[in-house]
Amino acid sequence: MARRARAKQDLDTELSDLPPELRWREWMGRVEAVIFASPEPVGREILARVVGRDCNLELIIDDIRGELRGRPYELVSVAGGWQHRTRKGFADAIRAATGLGAETKALSRSDALILMCIAYFQPITRAELGQFFGKEVSRDTIGHLRGLGFVAAGPRSPTPGAPYTYVTTPAFLSHFGFDTLRDLPDMEALEDAGLLSKDKILAGNLPGIFGIDDDADGGDETDLAQADD
């Protein structure tokens, strides 16, 4: 006997039977619920599935953020979507209570320098990174950044041999709190402010955009000569 397919019940997104105020509140609730239930930032195309065609998602997000003022968590724009995140001021309390956040993705100073160059100059090959630093960048270093989820293989380079290039990932944006790569500090502005230059990069003098303290992971790891194959 043939099985009868269960009819799929479509979600009513227009909610035309509700008065405007209640319709807006329902849309807000749906959007917040979807974001809350997701472990990753939720993009516009996903949220558009639960609201009406004429719903302005930016205004919905603004209203949700307004209701979260004074709460220990907030709704942030990150990695091309939106995500609930605990406010930074409560980080110590969370670590004390649960230990969460005590172990972070470790970046040595040399890792951070290479990641910084990939972020600003992507897509970039390993050979091009080596030319920038004047020293070969090891496959192990690239592999470590890939293992952390910050870097992925990009398109093949049009240069002889067609080597792979490297690019940053959505996980990179999410981890460092960027919505898009356009949120990276403007390189020219950093140079004009004296915070960034090739000499300073090579000397390990970071502007702090990747959360590397001046005292973190110093010593031999700063020297890219230690990262040879």
N, CA and C atoms as a LAMMPS dump frame, in Angstrom:
ITEM: TIMESTEP
0
ITEM: NUMBER OF ATOMS
687
ITEM: BOX BOUNDS ff ff ff
-5.0000000000000000e+02 5.0000000000000000e+02
-5.0000000000000000e+02 5.0000000000000000e+02
-5.0000000000000000e+02 5.0000000000000000e+02
ITEM: ATOMS id mol type element x y z
1 1 1 N 0.848 -1.182 0
2 1 2 C 0 0 0
3 1 3 C 0.891 1.241 0
4 2 1 N 0.597 2.134 -0.914
5 2 2 C 1.435 3.327 -1.024
6 2 3 C 1.254 4.213 0.196
7 3 1 N 2.354 4.767 0.64
8 3 2 C 2.291 5.683 1.771
9 3 3 C 1.719 7.023 1.34
10 4 1 N 0.912 7.571 2.187
11 4 2 C 0.347 8.879 1.905
12 4 3 C 1.297 9.947 2.439
13 5 1 N 1.751 10.796 1.555
14 5 2 C 2.672 11.863 1.975
15 5 3 C 1.933 12.853 2.855
16 6 1 N 2.587 13.228 3.932
17 6 2 C 1.988 14.199 4.844
18 6 3 C 2.1 15.586 4.217
19 7 1 N 0.988 16.244 4.179
20 7 2 C 0.991 17.586 3.598
21 7 3 C 1.833 18.525 4.46
22 8 1 N 2.705 19.233 3.805
23 8 2 C 3.566 20.178 4.51
24 8 3 C 2.796 21.464 4.783
25 9 1 N 2.731 21.807 6.052
26 9 2 C 2.004 23.005 6.435
27 9 3 C 2.943 24.204 6.367
28 10 1 N 2.655 25.126 5.472
29 10 2 C 3.489 26.298 5.308
30 10 3 C 3.259 27.284 6.457
31 11 1 N 4.322 27.942 6.835
32 11 2 C 4.234 28.961 7.878
33 11 3 C 3.588 30.215 7.304
34 12 1 N 2.616 30.74 8.011
35 12 2 C 1.975 31.991 7.601
36 12 3 C 2.915 33.137 7.948
37 13 1 N 3.563 33.701 6.946
38 13 2 C 4.511 34.787 7.191
39 13 3 C 3.871 36.166 7.098
40 14 1 N 2.823 36.278 6.332
41 14 2 C 2.204 37.599 6.14
42 14 3 C 1.358 38.019 7.335
43 15 1 N 0.714 37.046 7.988
44 15 2 C -0.097 37.324 9.188
45 15 3 C -1.103 38.449 8.935
46 16 1 N -1.75 38.38 7.793
47 16 2 C -2.655 39.458 7.394
48 16 3 C -3.894 39.559 8.269
49 17 1 N -4.185 38.487 9.041
50 17 2 C -5.359 38.527 9.908
51 17 3 C -5.106 39.257 11.219
52 18 1 N -3.828 39.615 11.476
53 18 2 C -3.48 40.309 12.718
54 18 3 C -3.409 41.81 12.502
55 19 1 N -3.756 42.597 13.535
56 19 2 C -3.549 44.038 13.425
57 19 3 C -2.059 44.338 13.34
58 20 1 N -1.678 45.477 12.743
59 20 2 C -0.249 45.767 12.496
60 20 3 C 0.651 45.621 13.718
61 21 1 N 0.207 46.092 14.876
62 21 2 C 1.074 46.036 16.053
63 21 3 C 1.344 44.594 16.478
64 22 1 N 0.309 43.771 16.497
65 22 2 C 0.501 42.366 16.87
66 22 3 C 1.309 41.613 15.819
67 23 1 N 1.119 41.969 14.545
68 23 2 C 1.892 41.345 13.48
69 23 3 C 3.377 41.641 13.671
70 24 1 N 3.687 42.888 13.982
71 24 2 C 5.087 43.29 14.19
72 24 3 C 5.688 42.55 15.381
73 25 1 N 4.913 42.408 16.463
74 25 2 C 5.416 41.712 17.64
75 25 3 C 5.681 40.232 17.327
76 26 1 N 4.818 39.637 16.522
77 26 2 C 5.018 38.242 16.148
78 26 3 C 6.272 38.094 15.288
79 27 1 N 6.464 39.005 14.356
80 27 2 C 7.676 38.956 13.551
81 27 3 C 8.918 39.114 14.421
82 28 1 N 8.883 40.045 15.354
83 28 2 C 10.014 40.217 16.27
84 28 3 C 10.304 38.929 17.026
85 29 1 N 9.25 38.297 17.538
86 29 2 C 9.441 37.063 18.287
87 29 3 C 10.033 35.955 17.439
88 30 1 N 9.572 35.845 16.205
89 30 2 C 10.106 34.81 15.322
90 30 3 C 11.578 35.044 15.014
91 31 1 N 11.911 36.271 14.671
92 31 2 C 13.299 36.593 14.335
93 31 3 C 14.211 36.327 15.523
94 32 1 N 13.811 36.777 16.694
95 32 2 C 14.657 36.57 17.868
96 32 3 C 14.774 35.086 18.197
97 33 1 N 13.694 34.338 18.049
98 33 2 C 13.731 32.904 18.336
99 33 3 C 14.688 32.172 17.405
100 34 1 N 14.647 32.5 16.109
101 34 2 C 15.532 31.845 15.147
102 34 3 C 16.997 32.149 15.477
103 35 1 N 17.281 33.413 15.782
104 35 2 C 18.66 33.792 16.123
105 35 3 C 19.092 33.115 17.417
106 36 1 N 18.212 33.105 18.401
107 36 2 C 18.535 32.499 19.694
108 36 3 C 18.827 31.009 19.563
109 37 1 N 18.101 30.321 18.672
110 37 2 C 18.246 28.874 18.535
111 37 3 C 19.473 28.463 17.744
112 38 1 N 20.101 29.401 17.045
113 38 2 C 21.222 29.059 16.175
114 38 3 C 22.561 29.273 16.874
115 39 1 N 23.482 28.314 16.758
116 39 2 C 24.824 28.502 17.328
117 39 3 C 25.721 29.391 16.471
118 40 1 N 25.269 29.699 15.254
119 40 2 C 26.049 30.513 14.329
120 40 3 C 25.27 31.781 13.988
121 41 1 N 25.965 32.824 13.505
122 41 2 C 25.243 34.013 13.045
123 41 3 C 24.215 33.659 11.977
124 42 1 N 23.06 34.277 12.048
125 42 2 C 21.964 33.98 11.133
126 42 3 C 21.85 35.102 10.106
127 43 1 N 21.878 34.75 8.833
128 43 2 C 21.834 35.727 7.763
129 43 3 C 20.426 36.142 7.392
130 44 1 N 20.37 37.179 6.589
131 44 2 C 19.096 37.755 6.163
132 44 3 C 18.216 36.741 5.437
133 45 1 N 18.821 35.936 4.572
134 45 2 C 18.015 35.012 3.779
135 45 3 C 17.288 33.996 4.655
136 46 1 N 17.865 33.64 5.791
137 46 2 C 17.209 32.72 6.721
138 46 3 C 16.061 33.422 7.439
139 47 1 N 16.321 34.62 7.945
140 47 2 C 15.293 35.345 8.691
141 47 3 C 14.117 35.73 7.806
142 48 1 N 14.392 35.948 6.517
143 48 2 C 13.315 36.333 5.599
144 48 3 C 12.276 35.231 5.442
145 49 1 N 12.611 34.013 5.836
146 49 2 C 11.673 32.911 5.699
147 49 3 C 10.543 32.94 6.724
148 50 1 N 10.703 33.737 7.791
149 50 2 C 9.707 33.694 8.871
150 50 3 C 8.94 35.005 9.017
151 51 1 N 9.189 35.972 8.122
152 51 2 C 8.484 37.248 8.193
153 51 3 C 7.849 37.556 6.83
154 52 1 N 6.992 38.576 6.824
155 52 2 C 6.31 38.947 5.594
156 52 3 C 7.222 39.615 4.584
157 53 1 N 6.745 39.674 3.355
158 53 2 C 7.549 40.238 2.268
159 53 3 C 7.858 41.709 2.498
160 54 1 N 6.966 42.424 3.154
161 54 2 C 7.163 43.858 3.365
162 54 3 C 7.804 44.175 4.717
163 55 1 N 8.253 43.148 5.418
164 55 2 C 8.87 43.371 6.735
165 55 3 C 10.28 43.927 6.569
166 56 1 N 10.59 44.974 7.289
167 56 2 C 11.918 45.577 7.276
168 56 3 C 12.746 44.932 8.397
169 57 1 N 13.669 44.041 8.023
170 57 2 C 14.437 43.31 9.029
171 57 3 C 15.323 44.22 9.867
172 58 1 N 15.844 45.287 9.257
173 58 2 C 16.684 46.209 10.027
174 58 3 C 15.892 46.839 11.167
175 59 1 N 14.651 47.217 10.888
176 59 2 C 13.826 47.808 11.938
177 59 3 C 13.448 46.774 12.997
178 60 1 N 13.21 45.544 12.563
179 60 2 C 12.944 44.468 13.517
180 60 3 C 14.132 44.298 14.451
181 61 1 N 15.333 44.221 13.869
182 61 2 C 16.551 44.057 14.674
183 61 3 C 16.722 45.241 15.631
184 62 1 N 16.483 46.456 15.147
185 62 2 C 16.609 47.636 16.003
186 62 3 C 15.661 47.554 17.195
187 63 1 N 14.425 47.101 16.96
188 63 2 C 13.457 47.001 18.055
189 63 3 C 13.852 45.914 19.054
190 64 1 N 14.385 44.797 18.543
191 64 2 C 14.853 43.746 19.448
192 64 3 C 16.012 44.26 20.292
193 65 1 N 16.934 44.969 19.65
194 65 2 C 18.067 45.522 20.391
195 65 3 C 17.601 46.505 21.454
196 66 1 N 16.576 47.299 21.118
197 66 2 C 16.048 48.24 22.085
198 66 3 C 15.51 47.541 23.317
199 67 1 N 14.851 46.404 23.132
200 67 2 C 14.301 45.671 24.262
201 67 3 C 15.38 44.968 25.079
202 68 1 N 16.55 44.768 24.477
203 68 2 C 17.635 44.087 25.187
204 68 3 C 18.545 45.05 25.949
205 69 1 N 18.288 46.35 25.833
206 69 2 C 19.113 47.301 26.579
207 69 3 C 18.986 47.032 28.075
208 70 1 N 20.116 46.976 28.73
209 70 2 C 20.126 46.684 30.153
210 70 3 C 20.21 45.202 30.473
211 71 1 N 20.094 44.35 29.454
212 71 2 C 20.235 42.918 29.663
213 71 3 C 21.708 42.52 29.559
214 72 1 N 22.098 41.357 30.108
215 72 2 C 23.515 40.954 30.057
216 72 3 C 23.93 40.403 28.702
217 73 1 N 23.03 40.357 27.748
218 73 2 C 23.366 39.894 26.4
219 73 3 C 22.783 40.876 25.394
220 74 1 N 23.287 40.807 24.16
221 74 2 C 22.885 41.745 23.121
222 74 3 C 22.822 41.037 21.782
223 75 1 N 22.252 41.716 20.806
224 75 2 C 22.168 41.196 19.447
225 75 3 C 23.183 41.947 18.597
226 76 1 N 24.165 41.221 18.046
227 76 2 C 25.258 41.867 17.33
228 76 3 C 25.25 41.457 15.86
229 77 1 N 25.759 42.35 15.012
230 77 2 C 25.966 42.053 13.594
231 77 3 C 27.366 41.486 13.434
232 78 1 N 27.462 40.249 12.975
233 78 2 C 28.759 39.603 12.862
234 78 3 C 28.717 38.569 11.751
235 79 1 N 29.832 38.498 10.987
236 79 2 C 30 37.484 9.934
237 79 3 C 28.836 37.455 8.956
238 80 1 N 28.299 38.633 8.632
239 80 2 C 27.237 38.716 7.652
240 80 3 C 25.858 38.347 8.163
241 81 1 N 25.694 38.208 9.463
242 81 2 C 24.396 37.878 10.043
243 81 3 C 24.24 38.495 11.409
244 82 1 N 23.327 37.93 12.197
245 82 2 C 23.093 38.424 13.552
246 82 3 C 23.207 37.271 14.533
247 83 1 N 23.673 37.594 15.761
248 83 2 C 23.874 36.565 16.773
249 83 3 C 23.71 37.167 18.157
250 84 1 N 23.125 36.395 19.078
251 84 2 C 23.073 36.792 20.473
252 84 3 C 24.441 36.542 21.106
253 85 1 N 24.963 37.543 21.796
254 85 2 C 26.231 37.382 22.496
255 85 3 C 26.16 38.056 23.858
256 86 1 N 26.836 37.422 24.821
257 86 2 C 26.909 38.003 26.154
258 86 3 C 27.741 39.271 26.105
259 87 1 N 27.328 40.277 26.831
260 87 2 C 28.101 41.521 26.87
261 87 3 C 29.453 41.274 27.527
262 88 1 N 30.471 41.974 27.01
263 88 2 C 31.847 41.734 27.45
264 88 3 C 32.035 41.972 28.939
265 89 1 N 31.23 42.87 29.502
266 89 2 C 31.387 43.183 30.918
267 89 3 C 31.086 42.02 31.845
268 90 1 N 30.447 40.967 31.318
269 90 2 C 30.1 39.818 32.149
270 90 3 C 31.035 38.629 31.915
271 91 1 N 32.106 38.839 31.153
272 91 2 C 33.02 37.738 30.83
273 91 3 C 33.648 37.131 32.084
274 92 1 N 34.085 37.975 33.019
275 92 2 C 34.728 37.456 34.238
276 92 3 C 33.756 36.628 35.063
277 93 1 N 32.51 37.082 35.15
278 93 2 C 31.512 36.338 35.926
279 93 3 C 31.244 34.975 35.301
280 94 1 N 31.169 34.928 33.962
281 94 2 C 30.918 33.661 33.273
282 94 3 C 32.075 32.697 33.473
283 95 1 N 33.313 33.218 33.349
284 95 2 C 34.48 32.354 33.556
285 95 3 C 34.529 31.83 34.985
286 96 1 N 34.219 32.7 35.972
287 96 2 C 34.263 32.278 37.366
288 96 3 C 33.231 31.2 37.659
289 97 1 N 32.067 31.292 37.026
290 97 2 C 30.985 30.36 37.311
291 97 3 C 31.098 29.056 36.538
292 98 1 N 31.543 29.131 35.291
293 98 2 C 31.482 27.958 34.421
294 98 3 C 32.816 27.539 33.827
295 99 1 N 33.787 28.447 33.815
296 99 2 C 35.05 28.156 33.147
297 99 3 C 35.002 28.402 31.67
298 100 1 N 33.822 28.724 31.11
299 100 2 C 33.711 28.99 29.682
300 100 3 C 34.495 30.244 29.327
301 101 1 N 35.21 30.174 28.228
302 101 2 C 36.005 31.314 27.785
303 101 3 C 37.405 31.32 28.36
304 102 1 N 37.672 30.403 29.289
305 102 2 C 39.01 30.372 29.871
306 102 3 C 40.041 29.885 28.854
307 103 1 N 39.591 28.994 27.947
308 103 2 C 40.477 28.504 26.9
309 103 3 C 40.072 29.138 25.586
310 104 1 N 40.908 29.948 25.031
311 104 2 C 40.619 30.619 23.772
312 104 3 C 41.515 30.049 22.686
313 105 1 N 41.175 30.362 21.459
314 105 2 C 42.005 29.912 20.347
315 105 3 C 43.317 30.675 20.371
316 106 1 N 44.394 29.954 20.689
317 106 2 C 45.673 30.604 20.907
318 106 3 C 46.326 31.003 19.593
319 107 1 N 46.824 32.234 19.558
320 107 2 C 47.588 32.732 18.429
321 107 3 C 48.922 33.224 18.937
322 108 1 N 50.004 32.666 18.418
323 108 2 C 51.307 33.238 18.718
324 108 3 C 51.425 34.555 17.961
325 109 1 N 52.429 35.314 18.288
326 109 2 C 52.617 36.589 17.599
327 109 3 C 52.855 36.381 16.106
328 110 1 N 53.639 35.361 15.741
329 110 2 C 53.889 35.116 14.314
330 110 3 C 52.614 34.665 13.613
331 111 1 N 51.787 33.838 14.308
332 111 2 C 50.495 33.454 13.734
333 111 3 C 49.651 34.689 13.446
334 112 1 N 49.615 35.6 14.412
335 112 2 C 48.784 36.8 14.276
336 112 3 C 49.271 37.69 13.139
337 113 1 N 50.581 37.777 12.975
338 113 2 C 51.132 38.585 11.89
339 113 3 C 50.723 38.028 10.533
340 114 1 N 50.819 36.709 10.393
341 114 2 C 50.468 36.083 9.124
342 114 3 C 48.975 36.197 8.87
343 115 1 N 48.173 35.966 9.918
344 115 2 C 46.721 36.099 9.77
345 115 3 C 46.341 37.517 9.385
346 116 1 N 47.026 38.483 9.964
347 116 2 C 46.766 39.887 9.657
348 116 3 C 47.044 40.169 8.176
349 117 1 N 48.145 39.634 7.666
350 117 2 C 48.485 39.861 6.259
351 117 3 C 47.493 39.171 5.328
352 118 1 N 47.068 37.964 5.69
353 118 2 C 46.071 37.282 4.866
354 118 3 C 44.78 38.091 4.842
355 119 1 N 44.381 38.603 6.001
356 119 2 C 43.134 39.368 6.077
357 119 3 C 43.184 40.601 5.187
358 120 1 N 44.309 41.302 5.171
359 120 2 C 44.407 42.553 4.416
360 120 3 C 44.722 42.353 2.936
361 121 1 N 45.433 41.282 2.605
362 121 2 C 45.912 41.138 1.231
363 121 3 C 45.314 39.932 0.503
364 122 1 N 44.311 39.298 1.063
365 122 2 C 43.71 38.118 0.422
366 122 3 C 43.062 38.464 -0.914
367 123 1 N 43.054 37.48 -1.839
368 123 2 C 43.686 36.154 -1.74
369 123 3 C 45.195 36.257 -1.931
370 124 1 N 45.937 35.512 -1.145
371 124 2 C 47.394 35.608 -1.169
372 124 3 C 47.987 34.217 -1.048
373 125 1 N 49.057 33.958 -1.789
374 125 2 C 49.694 32.644 -1.75
375 125 3 C 50.716 32.601 -0.618
376 126 1 N 51.142 31.382 -0.292
377 126 2 C 52.166 31.228 0.739
378 126 3 C 53.484 31.855 0.279
379 127 1 N 53.782 31.737 -1.018
380 127 2 C 54.999 32.349 -1.547
381 127 3 C 54.939 33.868 -1.422
382 128 1 N 53.776 34.44 -1.689
383 128 2 C 53.622 35.899 -1.563
384 128 3 C 53.757 36.332 -0.116
385 129 1 N 53.247 35.528 0.801
386 129 2 C 53.446 35.83 2.22
387 129 3 C 54.941 35.81 2.55
388 130 1 N 55.643 34.831 1.996
389 130 2 C 57.075 34.748 2.229
390 130 3 C 57.818 35.952 1.69
391 131 1 N 57.399 36.456 0.522
392 131 2 C 58.027 37.654 -0.041
393 131 3 C 57.765 38.861 0.844
394 132 1 N 56.562 38.915 1.399
395 132 2 C 56.214 40.052 2.257
396 132 3 C 57.09 40.072 3.505
397 133 1 N 57.282 38.888 4.114
398 133 2 C 58.06 38.817 5.35
399 133 3 C 59.554 38.641 5.097
400 134 1 N 59.923 38.35 3.831
401 134 2 C 61.333 38.116 3.563
402 134 3 C 61.811 36.787 4.112
403 135 1 N 60.889 35.897 4.39
404 135 2 C 61.228 34.595 4.96
405 135 3 C 60.11 33.631 4.64
406 136 1 N 60.437 32.391 4.339
407 136 2 C 59.41 31.421 3.992
408 136 3 C 58.456 31.182 5.16
409 137 1 N 57.195 31.171 4.858
410 137 2 C 56.171 30.871 5.85
411 137 3 C 55.861 29.385 5.761
412 138 1 N 55.949 28.685 6.872
413 138 2 C 55.829 27.227 6.836
414 138 3 C 54.404 26.768 6.577
415 139 1 N 54.298 25.575 6.021
416 139 2 C 52.991 24.953 5.836
417 139 3 C 52.333 24.677 7.18
418 140 1 N 53.149 24.397 8.194
419 140 2 C 52.589 24.124 9.518
420 140 3 C 51.862 25.348 10.072
421 141 1 N 52.419 26.528 9.819
422 141 2 C 51.78 27.747 10.303
423 141 3 C 50.433 27.954 9.613
424 142 1 N 50.425 27.79 8.287
425 142 2 C 49.167 27.898 7.555
426 142 3 C 48.192 26.827 8.024
427 143 1 N 48.7 25.618 8.245
428 143 2 C 47.851 24.528 8.711
429 143 3 C 47.245 24.82 10.076
430 144 1 N 48.013 25.46 10.937
431 144 2 C 47.491 25.813 12.262
432 144 3 C 46.35 26.816 12.139
433 145 1 N 46.531 27.825 11.287
434 145 2 C 45.475 28.821 11.093
435 145 3 C 44.239 28.191 10.465
436 146 1 N 44.468 27.23 9.567
437 146 2 C 43.325 26.516 8.983
438 146 3 C 42.645 25.651 10.031
439 147 1 N 43.441 25.037 10.898
440 147 2 C 42.877 24.205 11.952
441 147 3 C 42.023 24.997 12.931
442 148 1 N 42.394 26.248 13.16
443 148 2 C 41.6 27.121 14.019
444 148 3 C 40.326 27.601 13.329
445 149 1 N 40.267 27.385 12.017
446 149 2 C 39.084 27.795 11.272
447 149 3 C 39.133 29.22 10.765
448 150 1 N 40.281 29.891 10.906
449 150 2 C 40.386 31.293 10.517
450 150 3 C 40.735 31.473 9.039
451 151 1 N 41.35 30.457 8.427
452 151 2 C 41.864 30.562 7.063
453 151 3 C 41.386 29.366 6.25
454 152 1 N 41.105 29.61 4.977
455 152 2 C 40.722 28.534 4.065
456 152 3 C 41.424 28.739 2.733
457 153 1 N 41.431 27.694 1.911
458 153 2 C 42.004 27.805 0.571
459 153 3 C 41.109 28.674 -0.293
460 154 1 N 41.737 29.581 -1.019
461 154 2 C 41.006 30.444 -1.931
462 154 3 C 41.157 29.964 -3.359
463 155 1 N 40.907 30.836 -4.327
464 155 2 C 41.052 30.443 -5.732
465 155 3 C 42.516 30.214 -6.093
466 156 1 N 42.721 29.441 -7.135
467 156 2 C 44.088 29.227 -7.619
468 156 3 C 44.653 30.536 -8.148
469 157 1 N 45.928 30.755 -7.876
470 157 2 C 46.585 31.952 -8.369
471 157 3 C 46.858 31.811 -9.87
472 158 1 N 46.758 32.894 -10.632
473 158 2 C 47.056 32.822 -12.067
474 158 3 C 48.553 32.774 -12.364
475 159 1 N 49.386 32.677 -11.354
476 159 2 C 50.833 32.616 -11.546
477 159 3 C 51.248 31.197 -11.941
478 160 1 N 52.479 31.005 -12.477
479 160 2 C 52.93 29.674 -12.884
480 160 3 C 52.776 28.647 -11.768
481 161 1 N 52.241 27.489 -12.132
482 161 2 C 52.012 26.442 -11.149
483 161 3 C 50.654 26.51 -10.501
484 162 1 N 49.964 27.629 -10.693
485 162 2 C 48.618 27.824 -10.142
486 162 3 C 48.522 27.409 -8.68
487 163 1 N 49.362 28.005 -7.811
488 163 2 C 49.281 27.622 -6.394
489 163 3 C 47.976 28.111 -5.76
490 164 1 N 47.613 27.456 -4.667
491 164 2 C 46.438 27.894 -3.937
492 164 3 C 46.708 29.237 -3.261
493 165 1 N 45.674 30.036 -3.194
494 165 2 C 45.741 31.236 -2.363
495 165 3 C 45.031 30.937 -1.045
496 166 1 N 45.173 31.875 -0.096
497 166 2 C 44.523 31.719 1.202
498 166 3 C 43.666 32.945 1.489
499 167 1 N 42.522 32.683 2.099
500 167 2 C 41.567 33.736 2.437
501 167 3 C 41.072 33.487 3.858
502 168 1 N 40.512 34.524 4.469
503 168 2 C 39.903 34.352 5.78
504 168 3 C 38.493 33.788 5.63
505 169 1 N 37.93 33.336 6.731
506 169 2 C 36.661 32.622 6.735
507 169 3 C 35.601 33.378 7.536
508 170 1 N 34.335 32.961 7.427
509 170 2 C 33.31 33.527 8.312
510 170 3 C 33.645 33.32 9.789
511 171 1 N 34.313 32.209 10.113
512 171 2 C 34.706 31.974 11.507
513 171 3 C 35.701 33.035 11.979
514 172 1 N 36.56 33.485 11.083
515 172 2 C 37.479 34.586 11.404
516 172 3 C 36.684 35.843 11.752
517 173 1 N 35.709 36.183 10.907
518 173 2 C 34.876 37.364 11.168
519 173 3 C 34.157 37.229 12.498
520 174 1 N 33.568 36.054 12.733
521 174 2 C 32.799 35.844 13.954
522 174 3 C 33.682 35.938 15.192
523 175 1 N 34.852 35.307 15.144
524 175 2 C 35.731 35.271 16.318
525 175 3 C 36.215 36.658 16.709
526 176 1 N 36.539 37.481 15.703
527 176 2 C 37.072 38.804 15.995
528 176 3 C 36.014 39.902 15.983
529 177 1 N 34.757 39.51 15.808
530 177 2 C 33.669 40.463 15.944
531 177 3 C 33.444 41.376 14.759
532 178 1 N 33.867 40.953 13.56
533 178 2 C 33.652 41.746 12.352
534 178 3 C 32.4 41.261 11.632
535 179 1 N 31.623 42.186 11.096
536 179 2 C 30.475 41.807 10.284
537 179 3 C 30.943 41.404 8.894
538 180 1 N 31.779 42.24 8.261
539 180 2 C 32.38 41.939 6.967
540 180 3 C 33.839 42.382 7.011
541 181 1 N 34.581 42.054 5.962
542 181 2 C 35.981 42.477 5.893
543 181 3 C 36.103 43.994 5.811
544 182 1 N 35.039 44.66 5.395
545 182 2 C 35.066 46.127 5.358
546 182 3 C 35.198 46.713 6.754
547 183 1 N 34.927 45.899 7.793
548 183 2 C 35.048 46.382 9.166
549 183 3 C 36.475 46.343 9.684
550 184 1 N 37.38 45.715 8.942
551 184 2 C 38.787 45.768 9.338
552 184 3 C 39.234 47.224 9.385
553 185 1 N 40.055 47.588 10.364
554 185 2 C 40.55 48.97 10.413
555 185 3 C 41.184 49.365 9.082
556 186 1 N 40.859 50.54 8.6
557 186 2 C 41.389 51.014 7.33
558 186 3 C 42.91 51.096 7.389
559 187 1 N 43.567 50.389 6.462
560 187 2 C 45.022 50.32 6.507
561 187 3 C 45.672 51.696 6.344
562 188 1 N 45.147 52.488 5.424
563 188 2 C 45.731 53.814 5.225
564 188 3 C 45.57 54.668 6.467
565 189 1 N 44.414 54.549 7.129
566 189 2 C 44.203 55.322 8.35
567 189 3 C 45.167 54.874 9.438
568 190 1 N 45.396 53.55 9.529
569 190 2 C 46.346 53.052 10.519
570 190 3 C 47.76 53.547 10.222
571 191 1 N 48.109 53.56 8.935
572 191 2 C 49.437 54.054 8.574
573 191 3 C 49.575 55.535 8.886
574 192 1 N 48.523 56.31 8.556
575 192 2 C 48.558 57.746 8.826
576 192 3 C 48.667 58.032 10.316
577 193 1 N 48.049 57.147 11.12
578 193 2 C 48.086 57.335 12.573
579 193 3 C 49.369 56.782 13.185
580 194 1 N 50.228 56.199 12.353
581 194 2 C 51.48 55.648 12.85
582 194 3 C 51.326 54.33 13.578
583 195 1 N 50.144 53.655 13.389
584 195 2 C 49.892 52.407 14.094
585 195 3 C 50.252 51.179 13.279
586 196 1 N 50.435 51.358 11.991
587 196 2 C 50.689 50.21 11.136
588 196 3 C 51.635 50.59 10.016
589 197 1 N 52.641 49.776 9.814
590 197 2 C 53.54 49.916 8.684
591 197 3 C 54.187 48.558 8.462
592 198 1 N 54.759 48.376 7.288
593 198 2 C 55.409 47.094 7.034
594 198 3 C 56.511 46.832 8.046
595 199 1 N 57.298 47.863 8.362
596 199 2 C 58.38 47.683 9.33
597 199 3 C 57.84 47.252 10.685
598 200 1 N 56.713 47.868 11.096
599 200 2 C 56.143 47.516 12.395
600 200 3 C 55.562 46.113 12.393
601 201 1 N 54.966 45.71 11.257
602 201 2 C 54.456 44.348 11.159
603 201 3 C 55.593 43.353 11.311
604 202 1 N 56.68 43.591 10.564
605 202 2 C 57.808 42.672 10.611
606 202 3 C 58.469 42.651 11.976
607 203 1 N 58.368 43.761 12.712
608 203 2 C 58.948 43.829 14.051
609 203 3 C 58.013 43.25 15.102
610 204 1 N 56.809 42.836 14.688
611 204 2 C 55.859 42.27 15.633
612 204 3 C 55.102 43.295 16.422
613 205 1 N 55.069 44.538 15.943
614 205 2 C 54.369 45.613 16.653
615 205 3 C 52.946 45.725 16.101
616 206 1 N 52.024 44.963 16.676
617 206 2 C 50.656 44.897 16.17
618 206 3 C 49.81 46.034 16.715
619 207 1 N 48.832 46.476 15.948
620 207 2 C 47.919 47.501 16.438
621 207 3 C 46.844 46.959 17.356
622 208 1 N 46.843 45.666 17.639
623 208 2 C 45.906 45.105 18.592
624 208 3 C 44.572 44.686 18.008
625 209 1 N 44.404 44.731 16.681
626 209 2 C 43.089 44.421 16.134
627 209 3 C 42.752 42.948 16.265
628 210 1 N 43.759 42.084 16.497
629 210 2 C 43.487 40.672 16.671
630 210 3 C 43.624 40.261 18.13
631 211 1 N 43.594 41.224 19.028
632 211 2 C 43.567 40.922 20.448
633 211 3 C 44.866 40.361 20.988
634 212 1 N 45.994 40.679 20.347
635 212 2 C 47.29 40.19 20.817
636 212 3 C 47.917 41.248 21.703
637 213 1 N 48.148 40.896 22.963
638 213 2 C 48.779 41.839 23.882
639 213 3 C 50.259 41.947 23.582
640 214 1 N 50.843 43.07 24
641 214 2 C 52.275 43.261 23.757
642 214 3 C 53.114 42.2 24.442
643 215 1 N 52.609 41.654 25.566
644 215 2 C 53.388 40.677 26.314
645 215 3 C 53.111 39.249 25.892
646 216 1 N 52.156 39.062 24.946
647 216 2 C 51.726 37.706 24.616
648 216 3 C 52.663 37.031 23.641
649 217 1 N 53.037 35.785 24
650 217 2 C 53.755 34.92 23.073
651 217 3 C 54.942 35.601 22.409
652 218 1 N 55.77 36.179 23.202
653 218 2 C 56.953 36.818 22.642
654 218 3 C 58.039 35.795 22.403
655 219 1 N 59.29 36.252 22.443
656 219 2 C 60.403 35.33 22.316
657 219 3 C 60.583 34.82 20.914
658 220 1 N 61.018 33.564 20.822
659 220 2 C 61.396 33.007 19.534
660 220 3 C 60.244 32.93 18.549
661 221 1 N 58.972 32.819 19.065
662 221 2 C 57.869 32.652 18.13
663 221 3 C 57.647 33.89 17.282
664 222 1 N 58.155 35.028 17.718
665 222 2 C 58.017 36.24 16.936
666 222 3 C 58.837 36.174 15.665
667 223 1 N 59.924 35.426 15.697
668 223 2 C 60.824 35.341 14.556
669 223 3 C 60.304 34.302 13.581
670 224 1 N 59.934 34.741 12.379
671 224 2 C 59.411 33.809 11.39
672 224 3 C 60.471 32.81 10.936
673 225 1 N 61.728 33.074 11.235
674 225 2 C 62.762 32.106 10.898
675 225 3 C 62.552 30.808 11.639
676 226 1 N 61.853 30.843 12.784
677 226 2 C 61.59 29.634 13.529
678 226 3 C 60.481 28.796 12.913
679 227 1 N 59.808 29.356 11.869
680 227 2 C 58.658 28.662 11.306
681 227 3 C 58.965 28.016 9.964
682 228 1 N 60.212 27.78 9.68
683 228 2 C 60.58 27.17 8.408
684 228 3 C 60.126 25.732 8.34
685 229 1 N 59.961 25.23 7.102
686 229 2 C 59.666 23.798 6.902
687 229 3 C 60.853 22.976 7.347
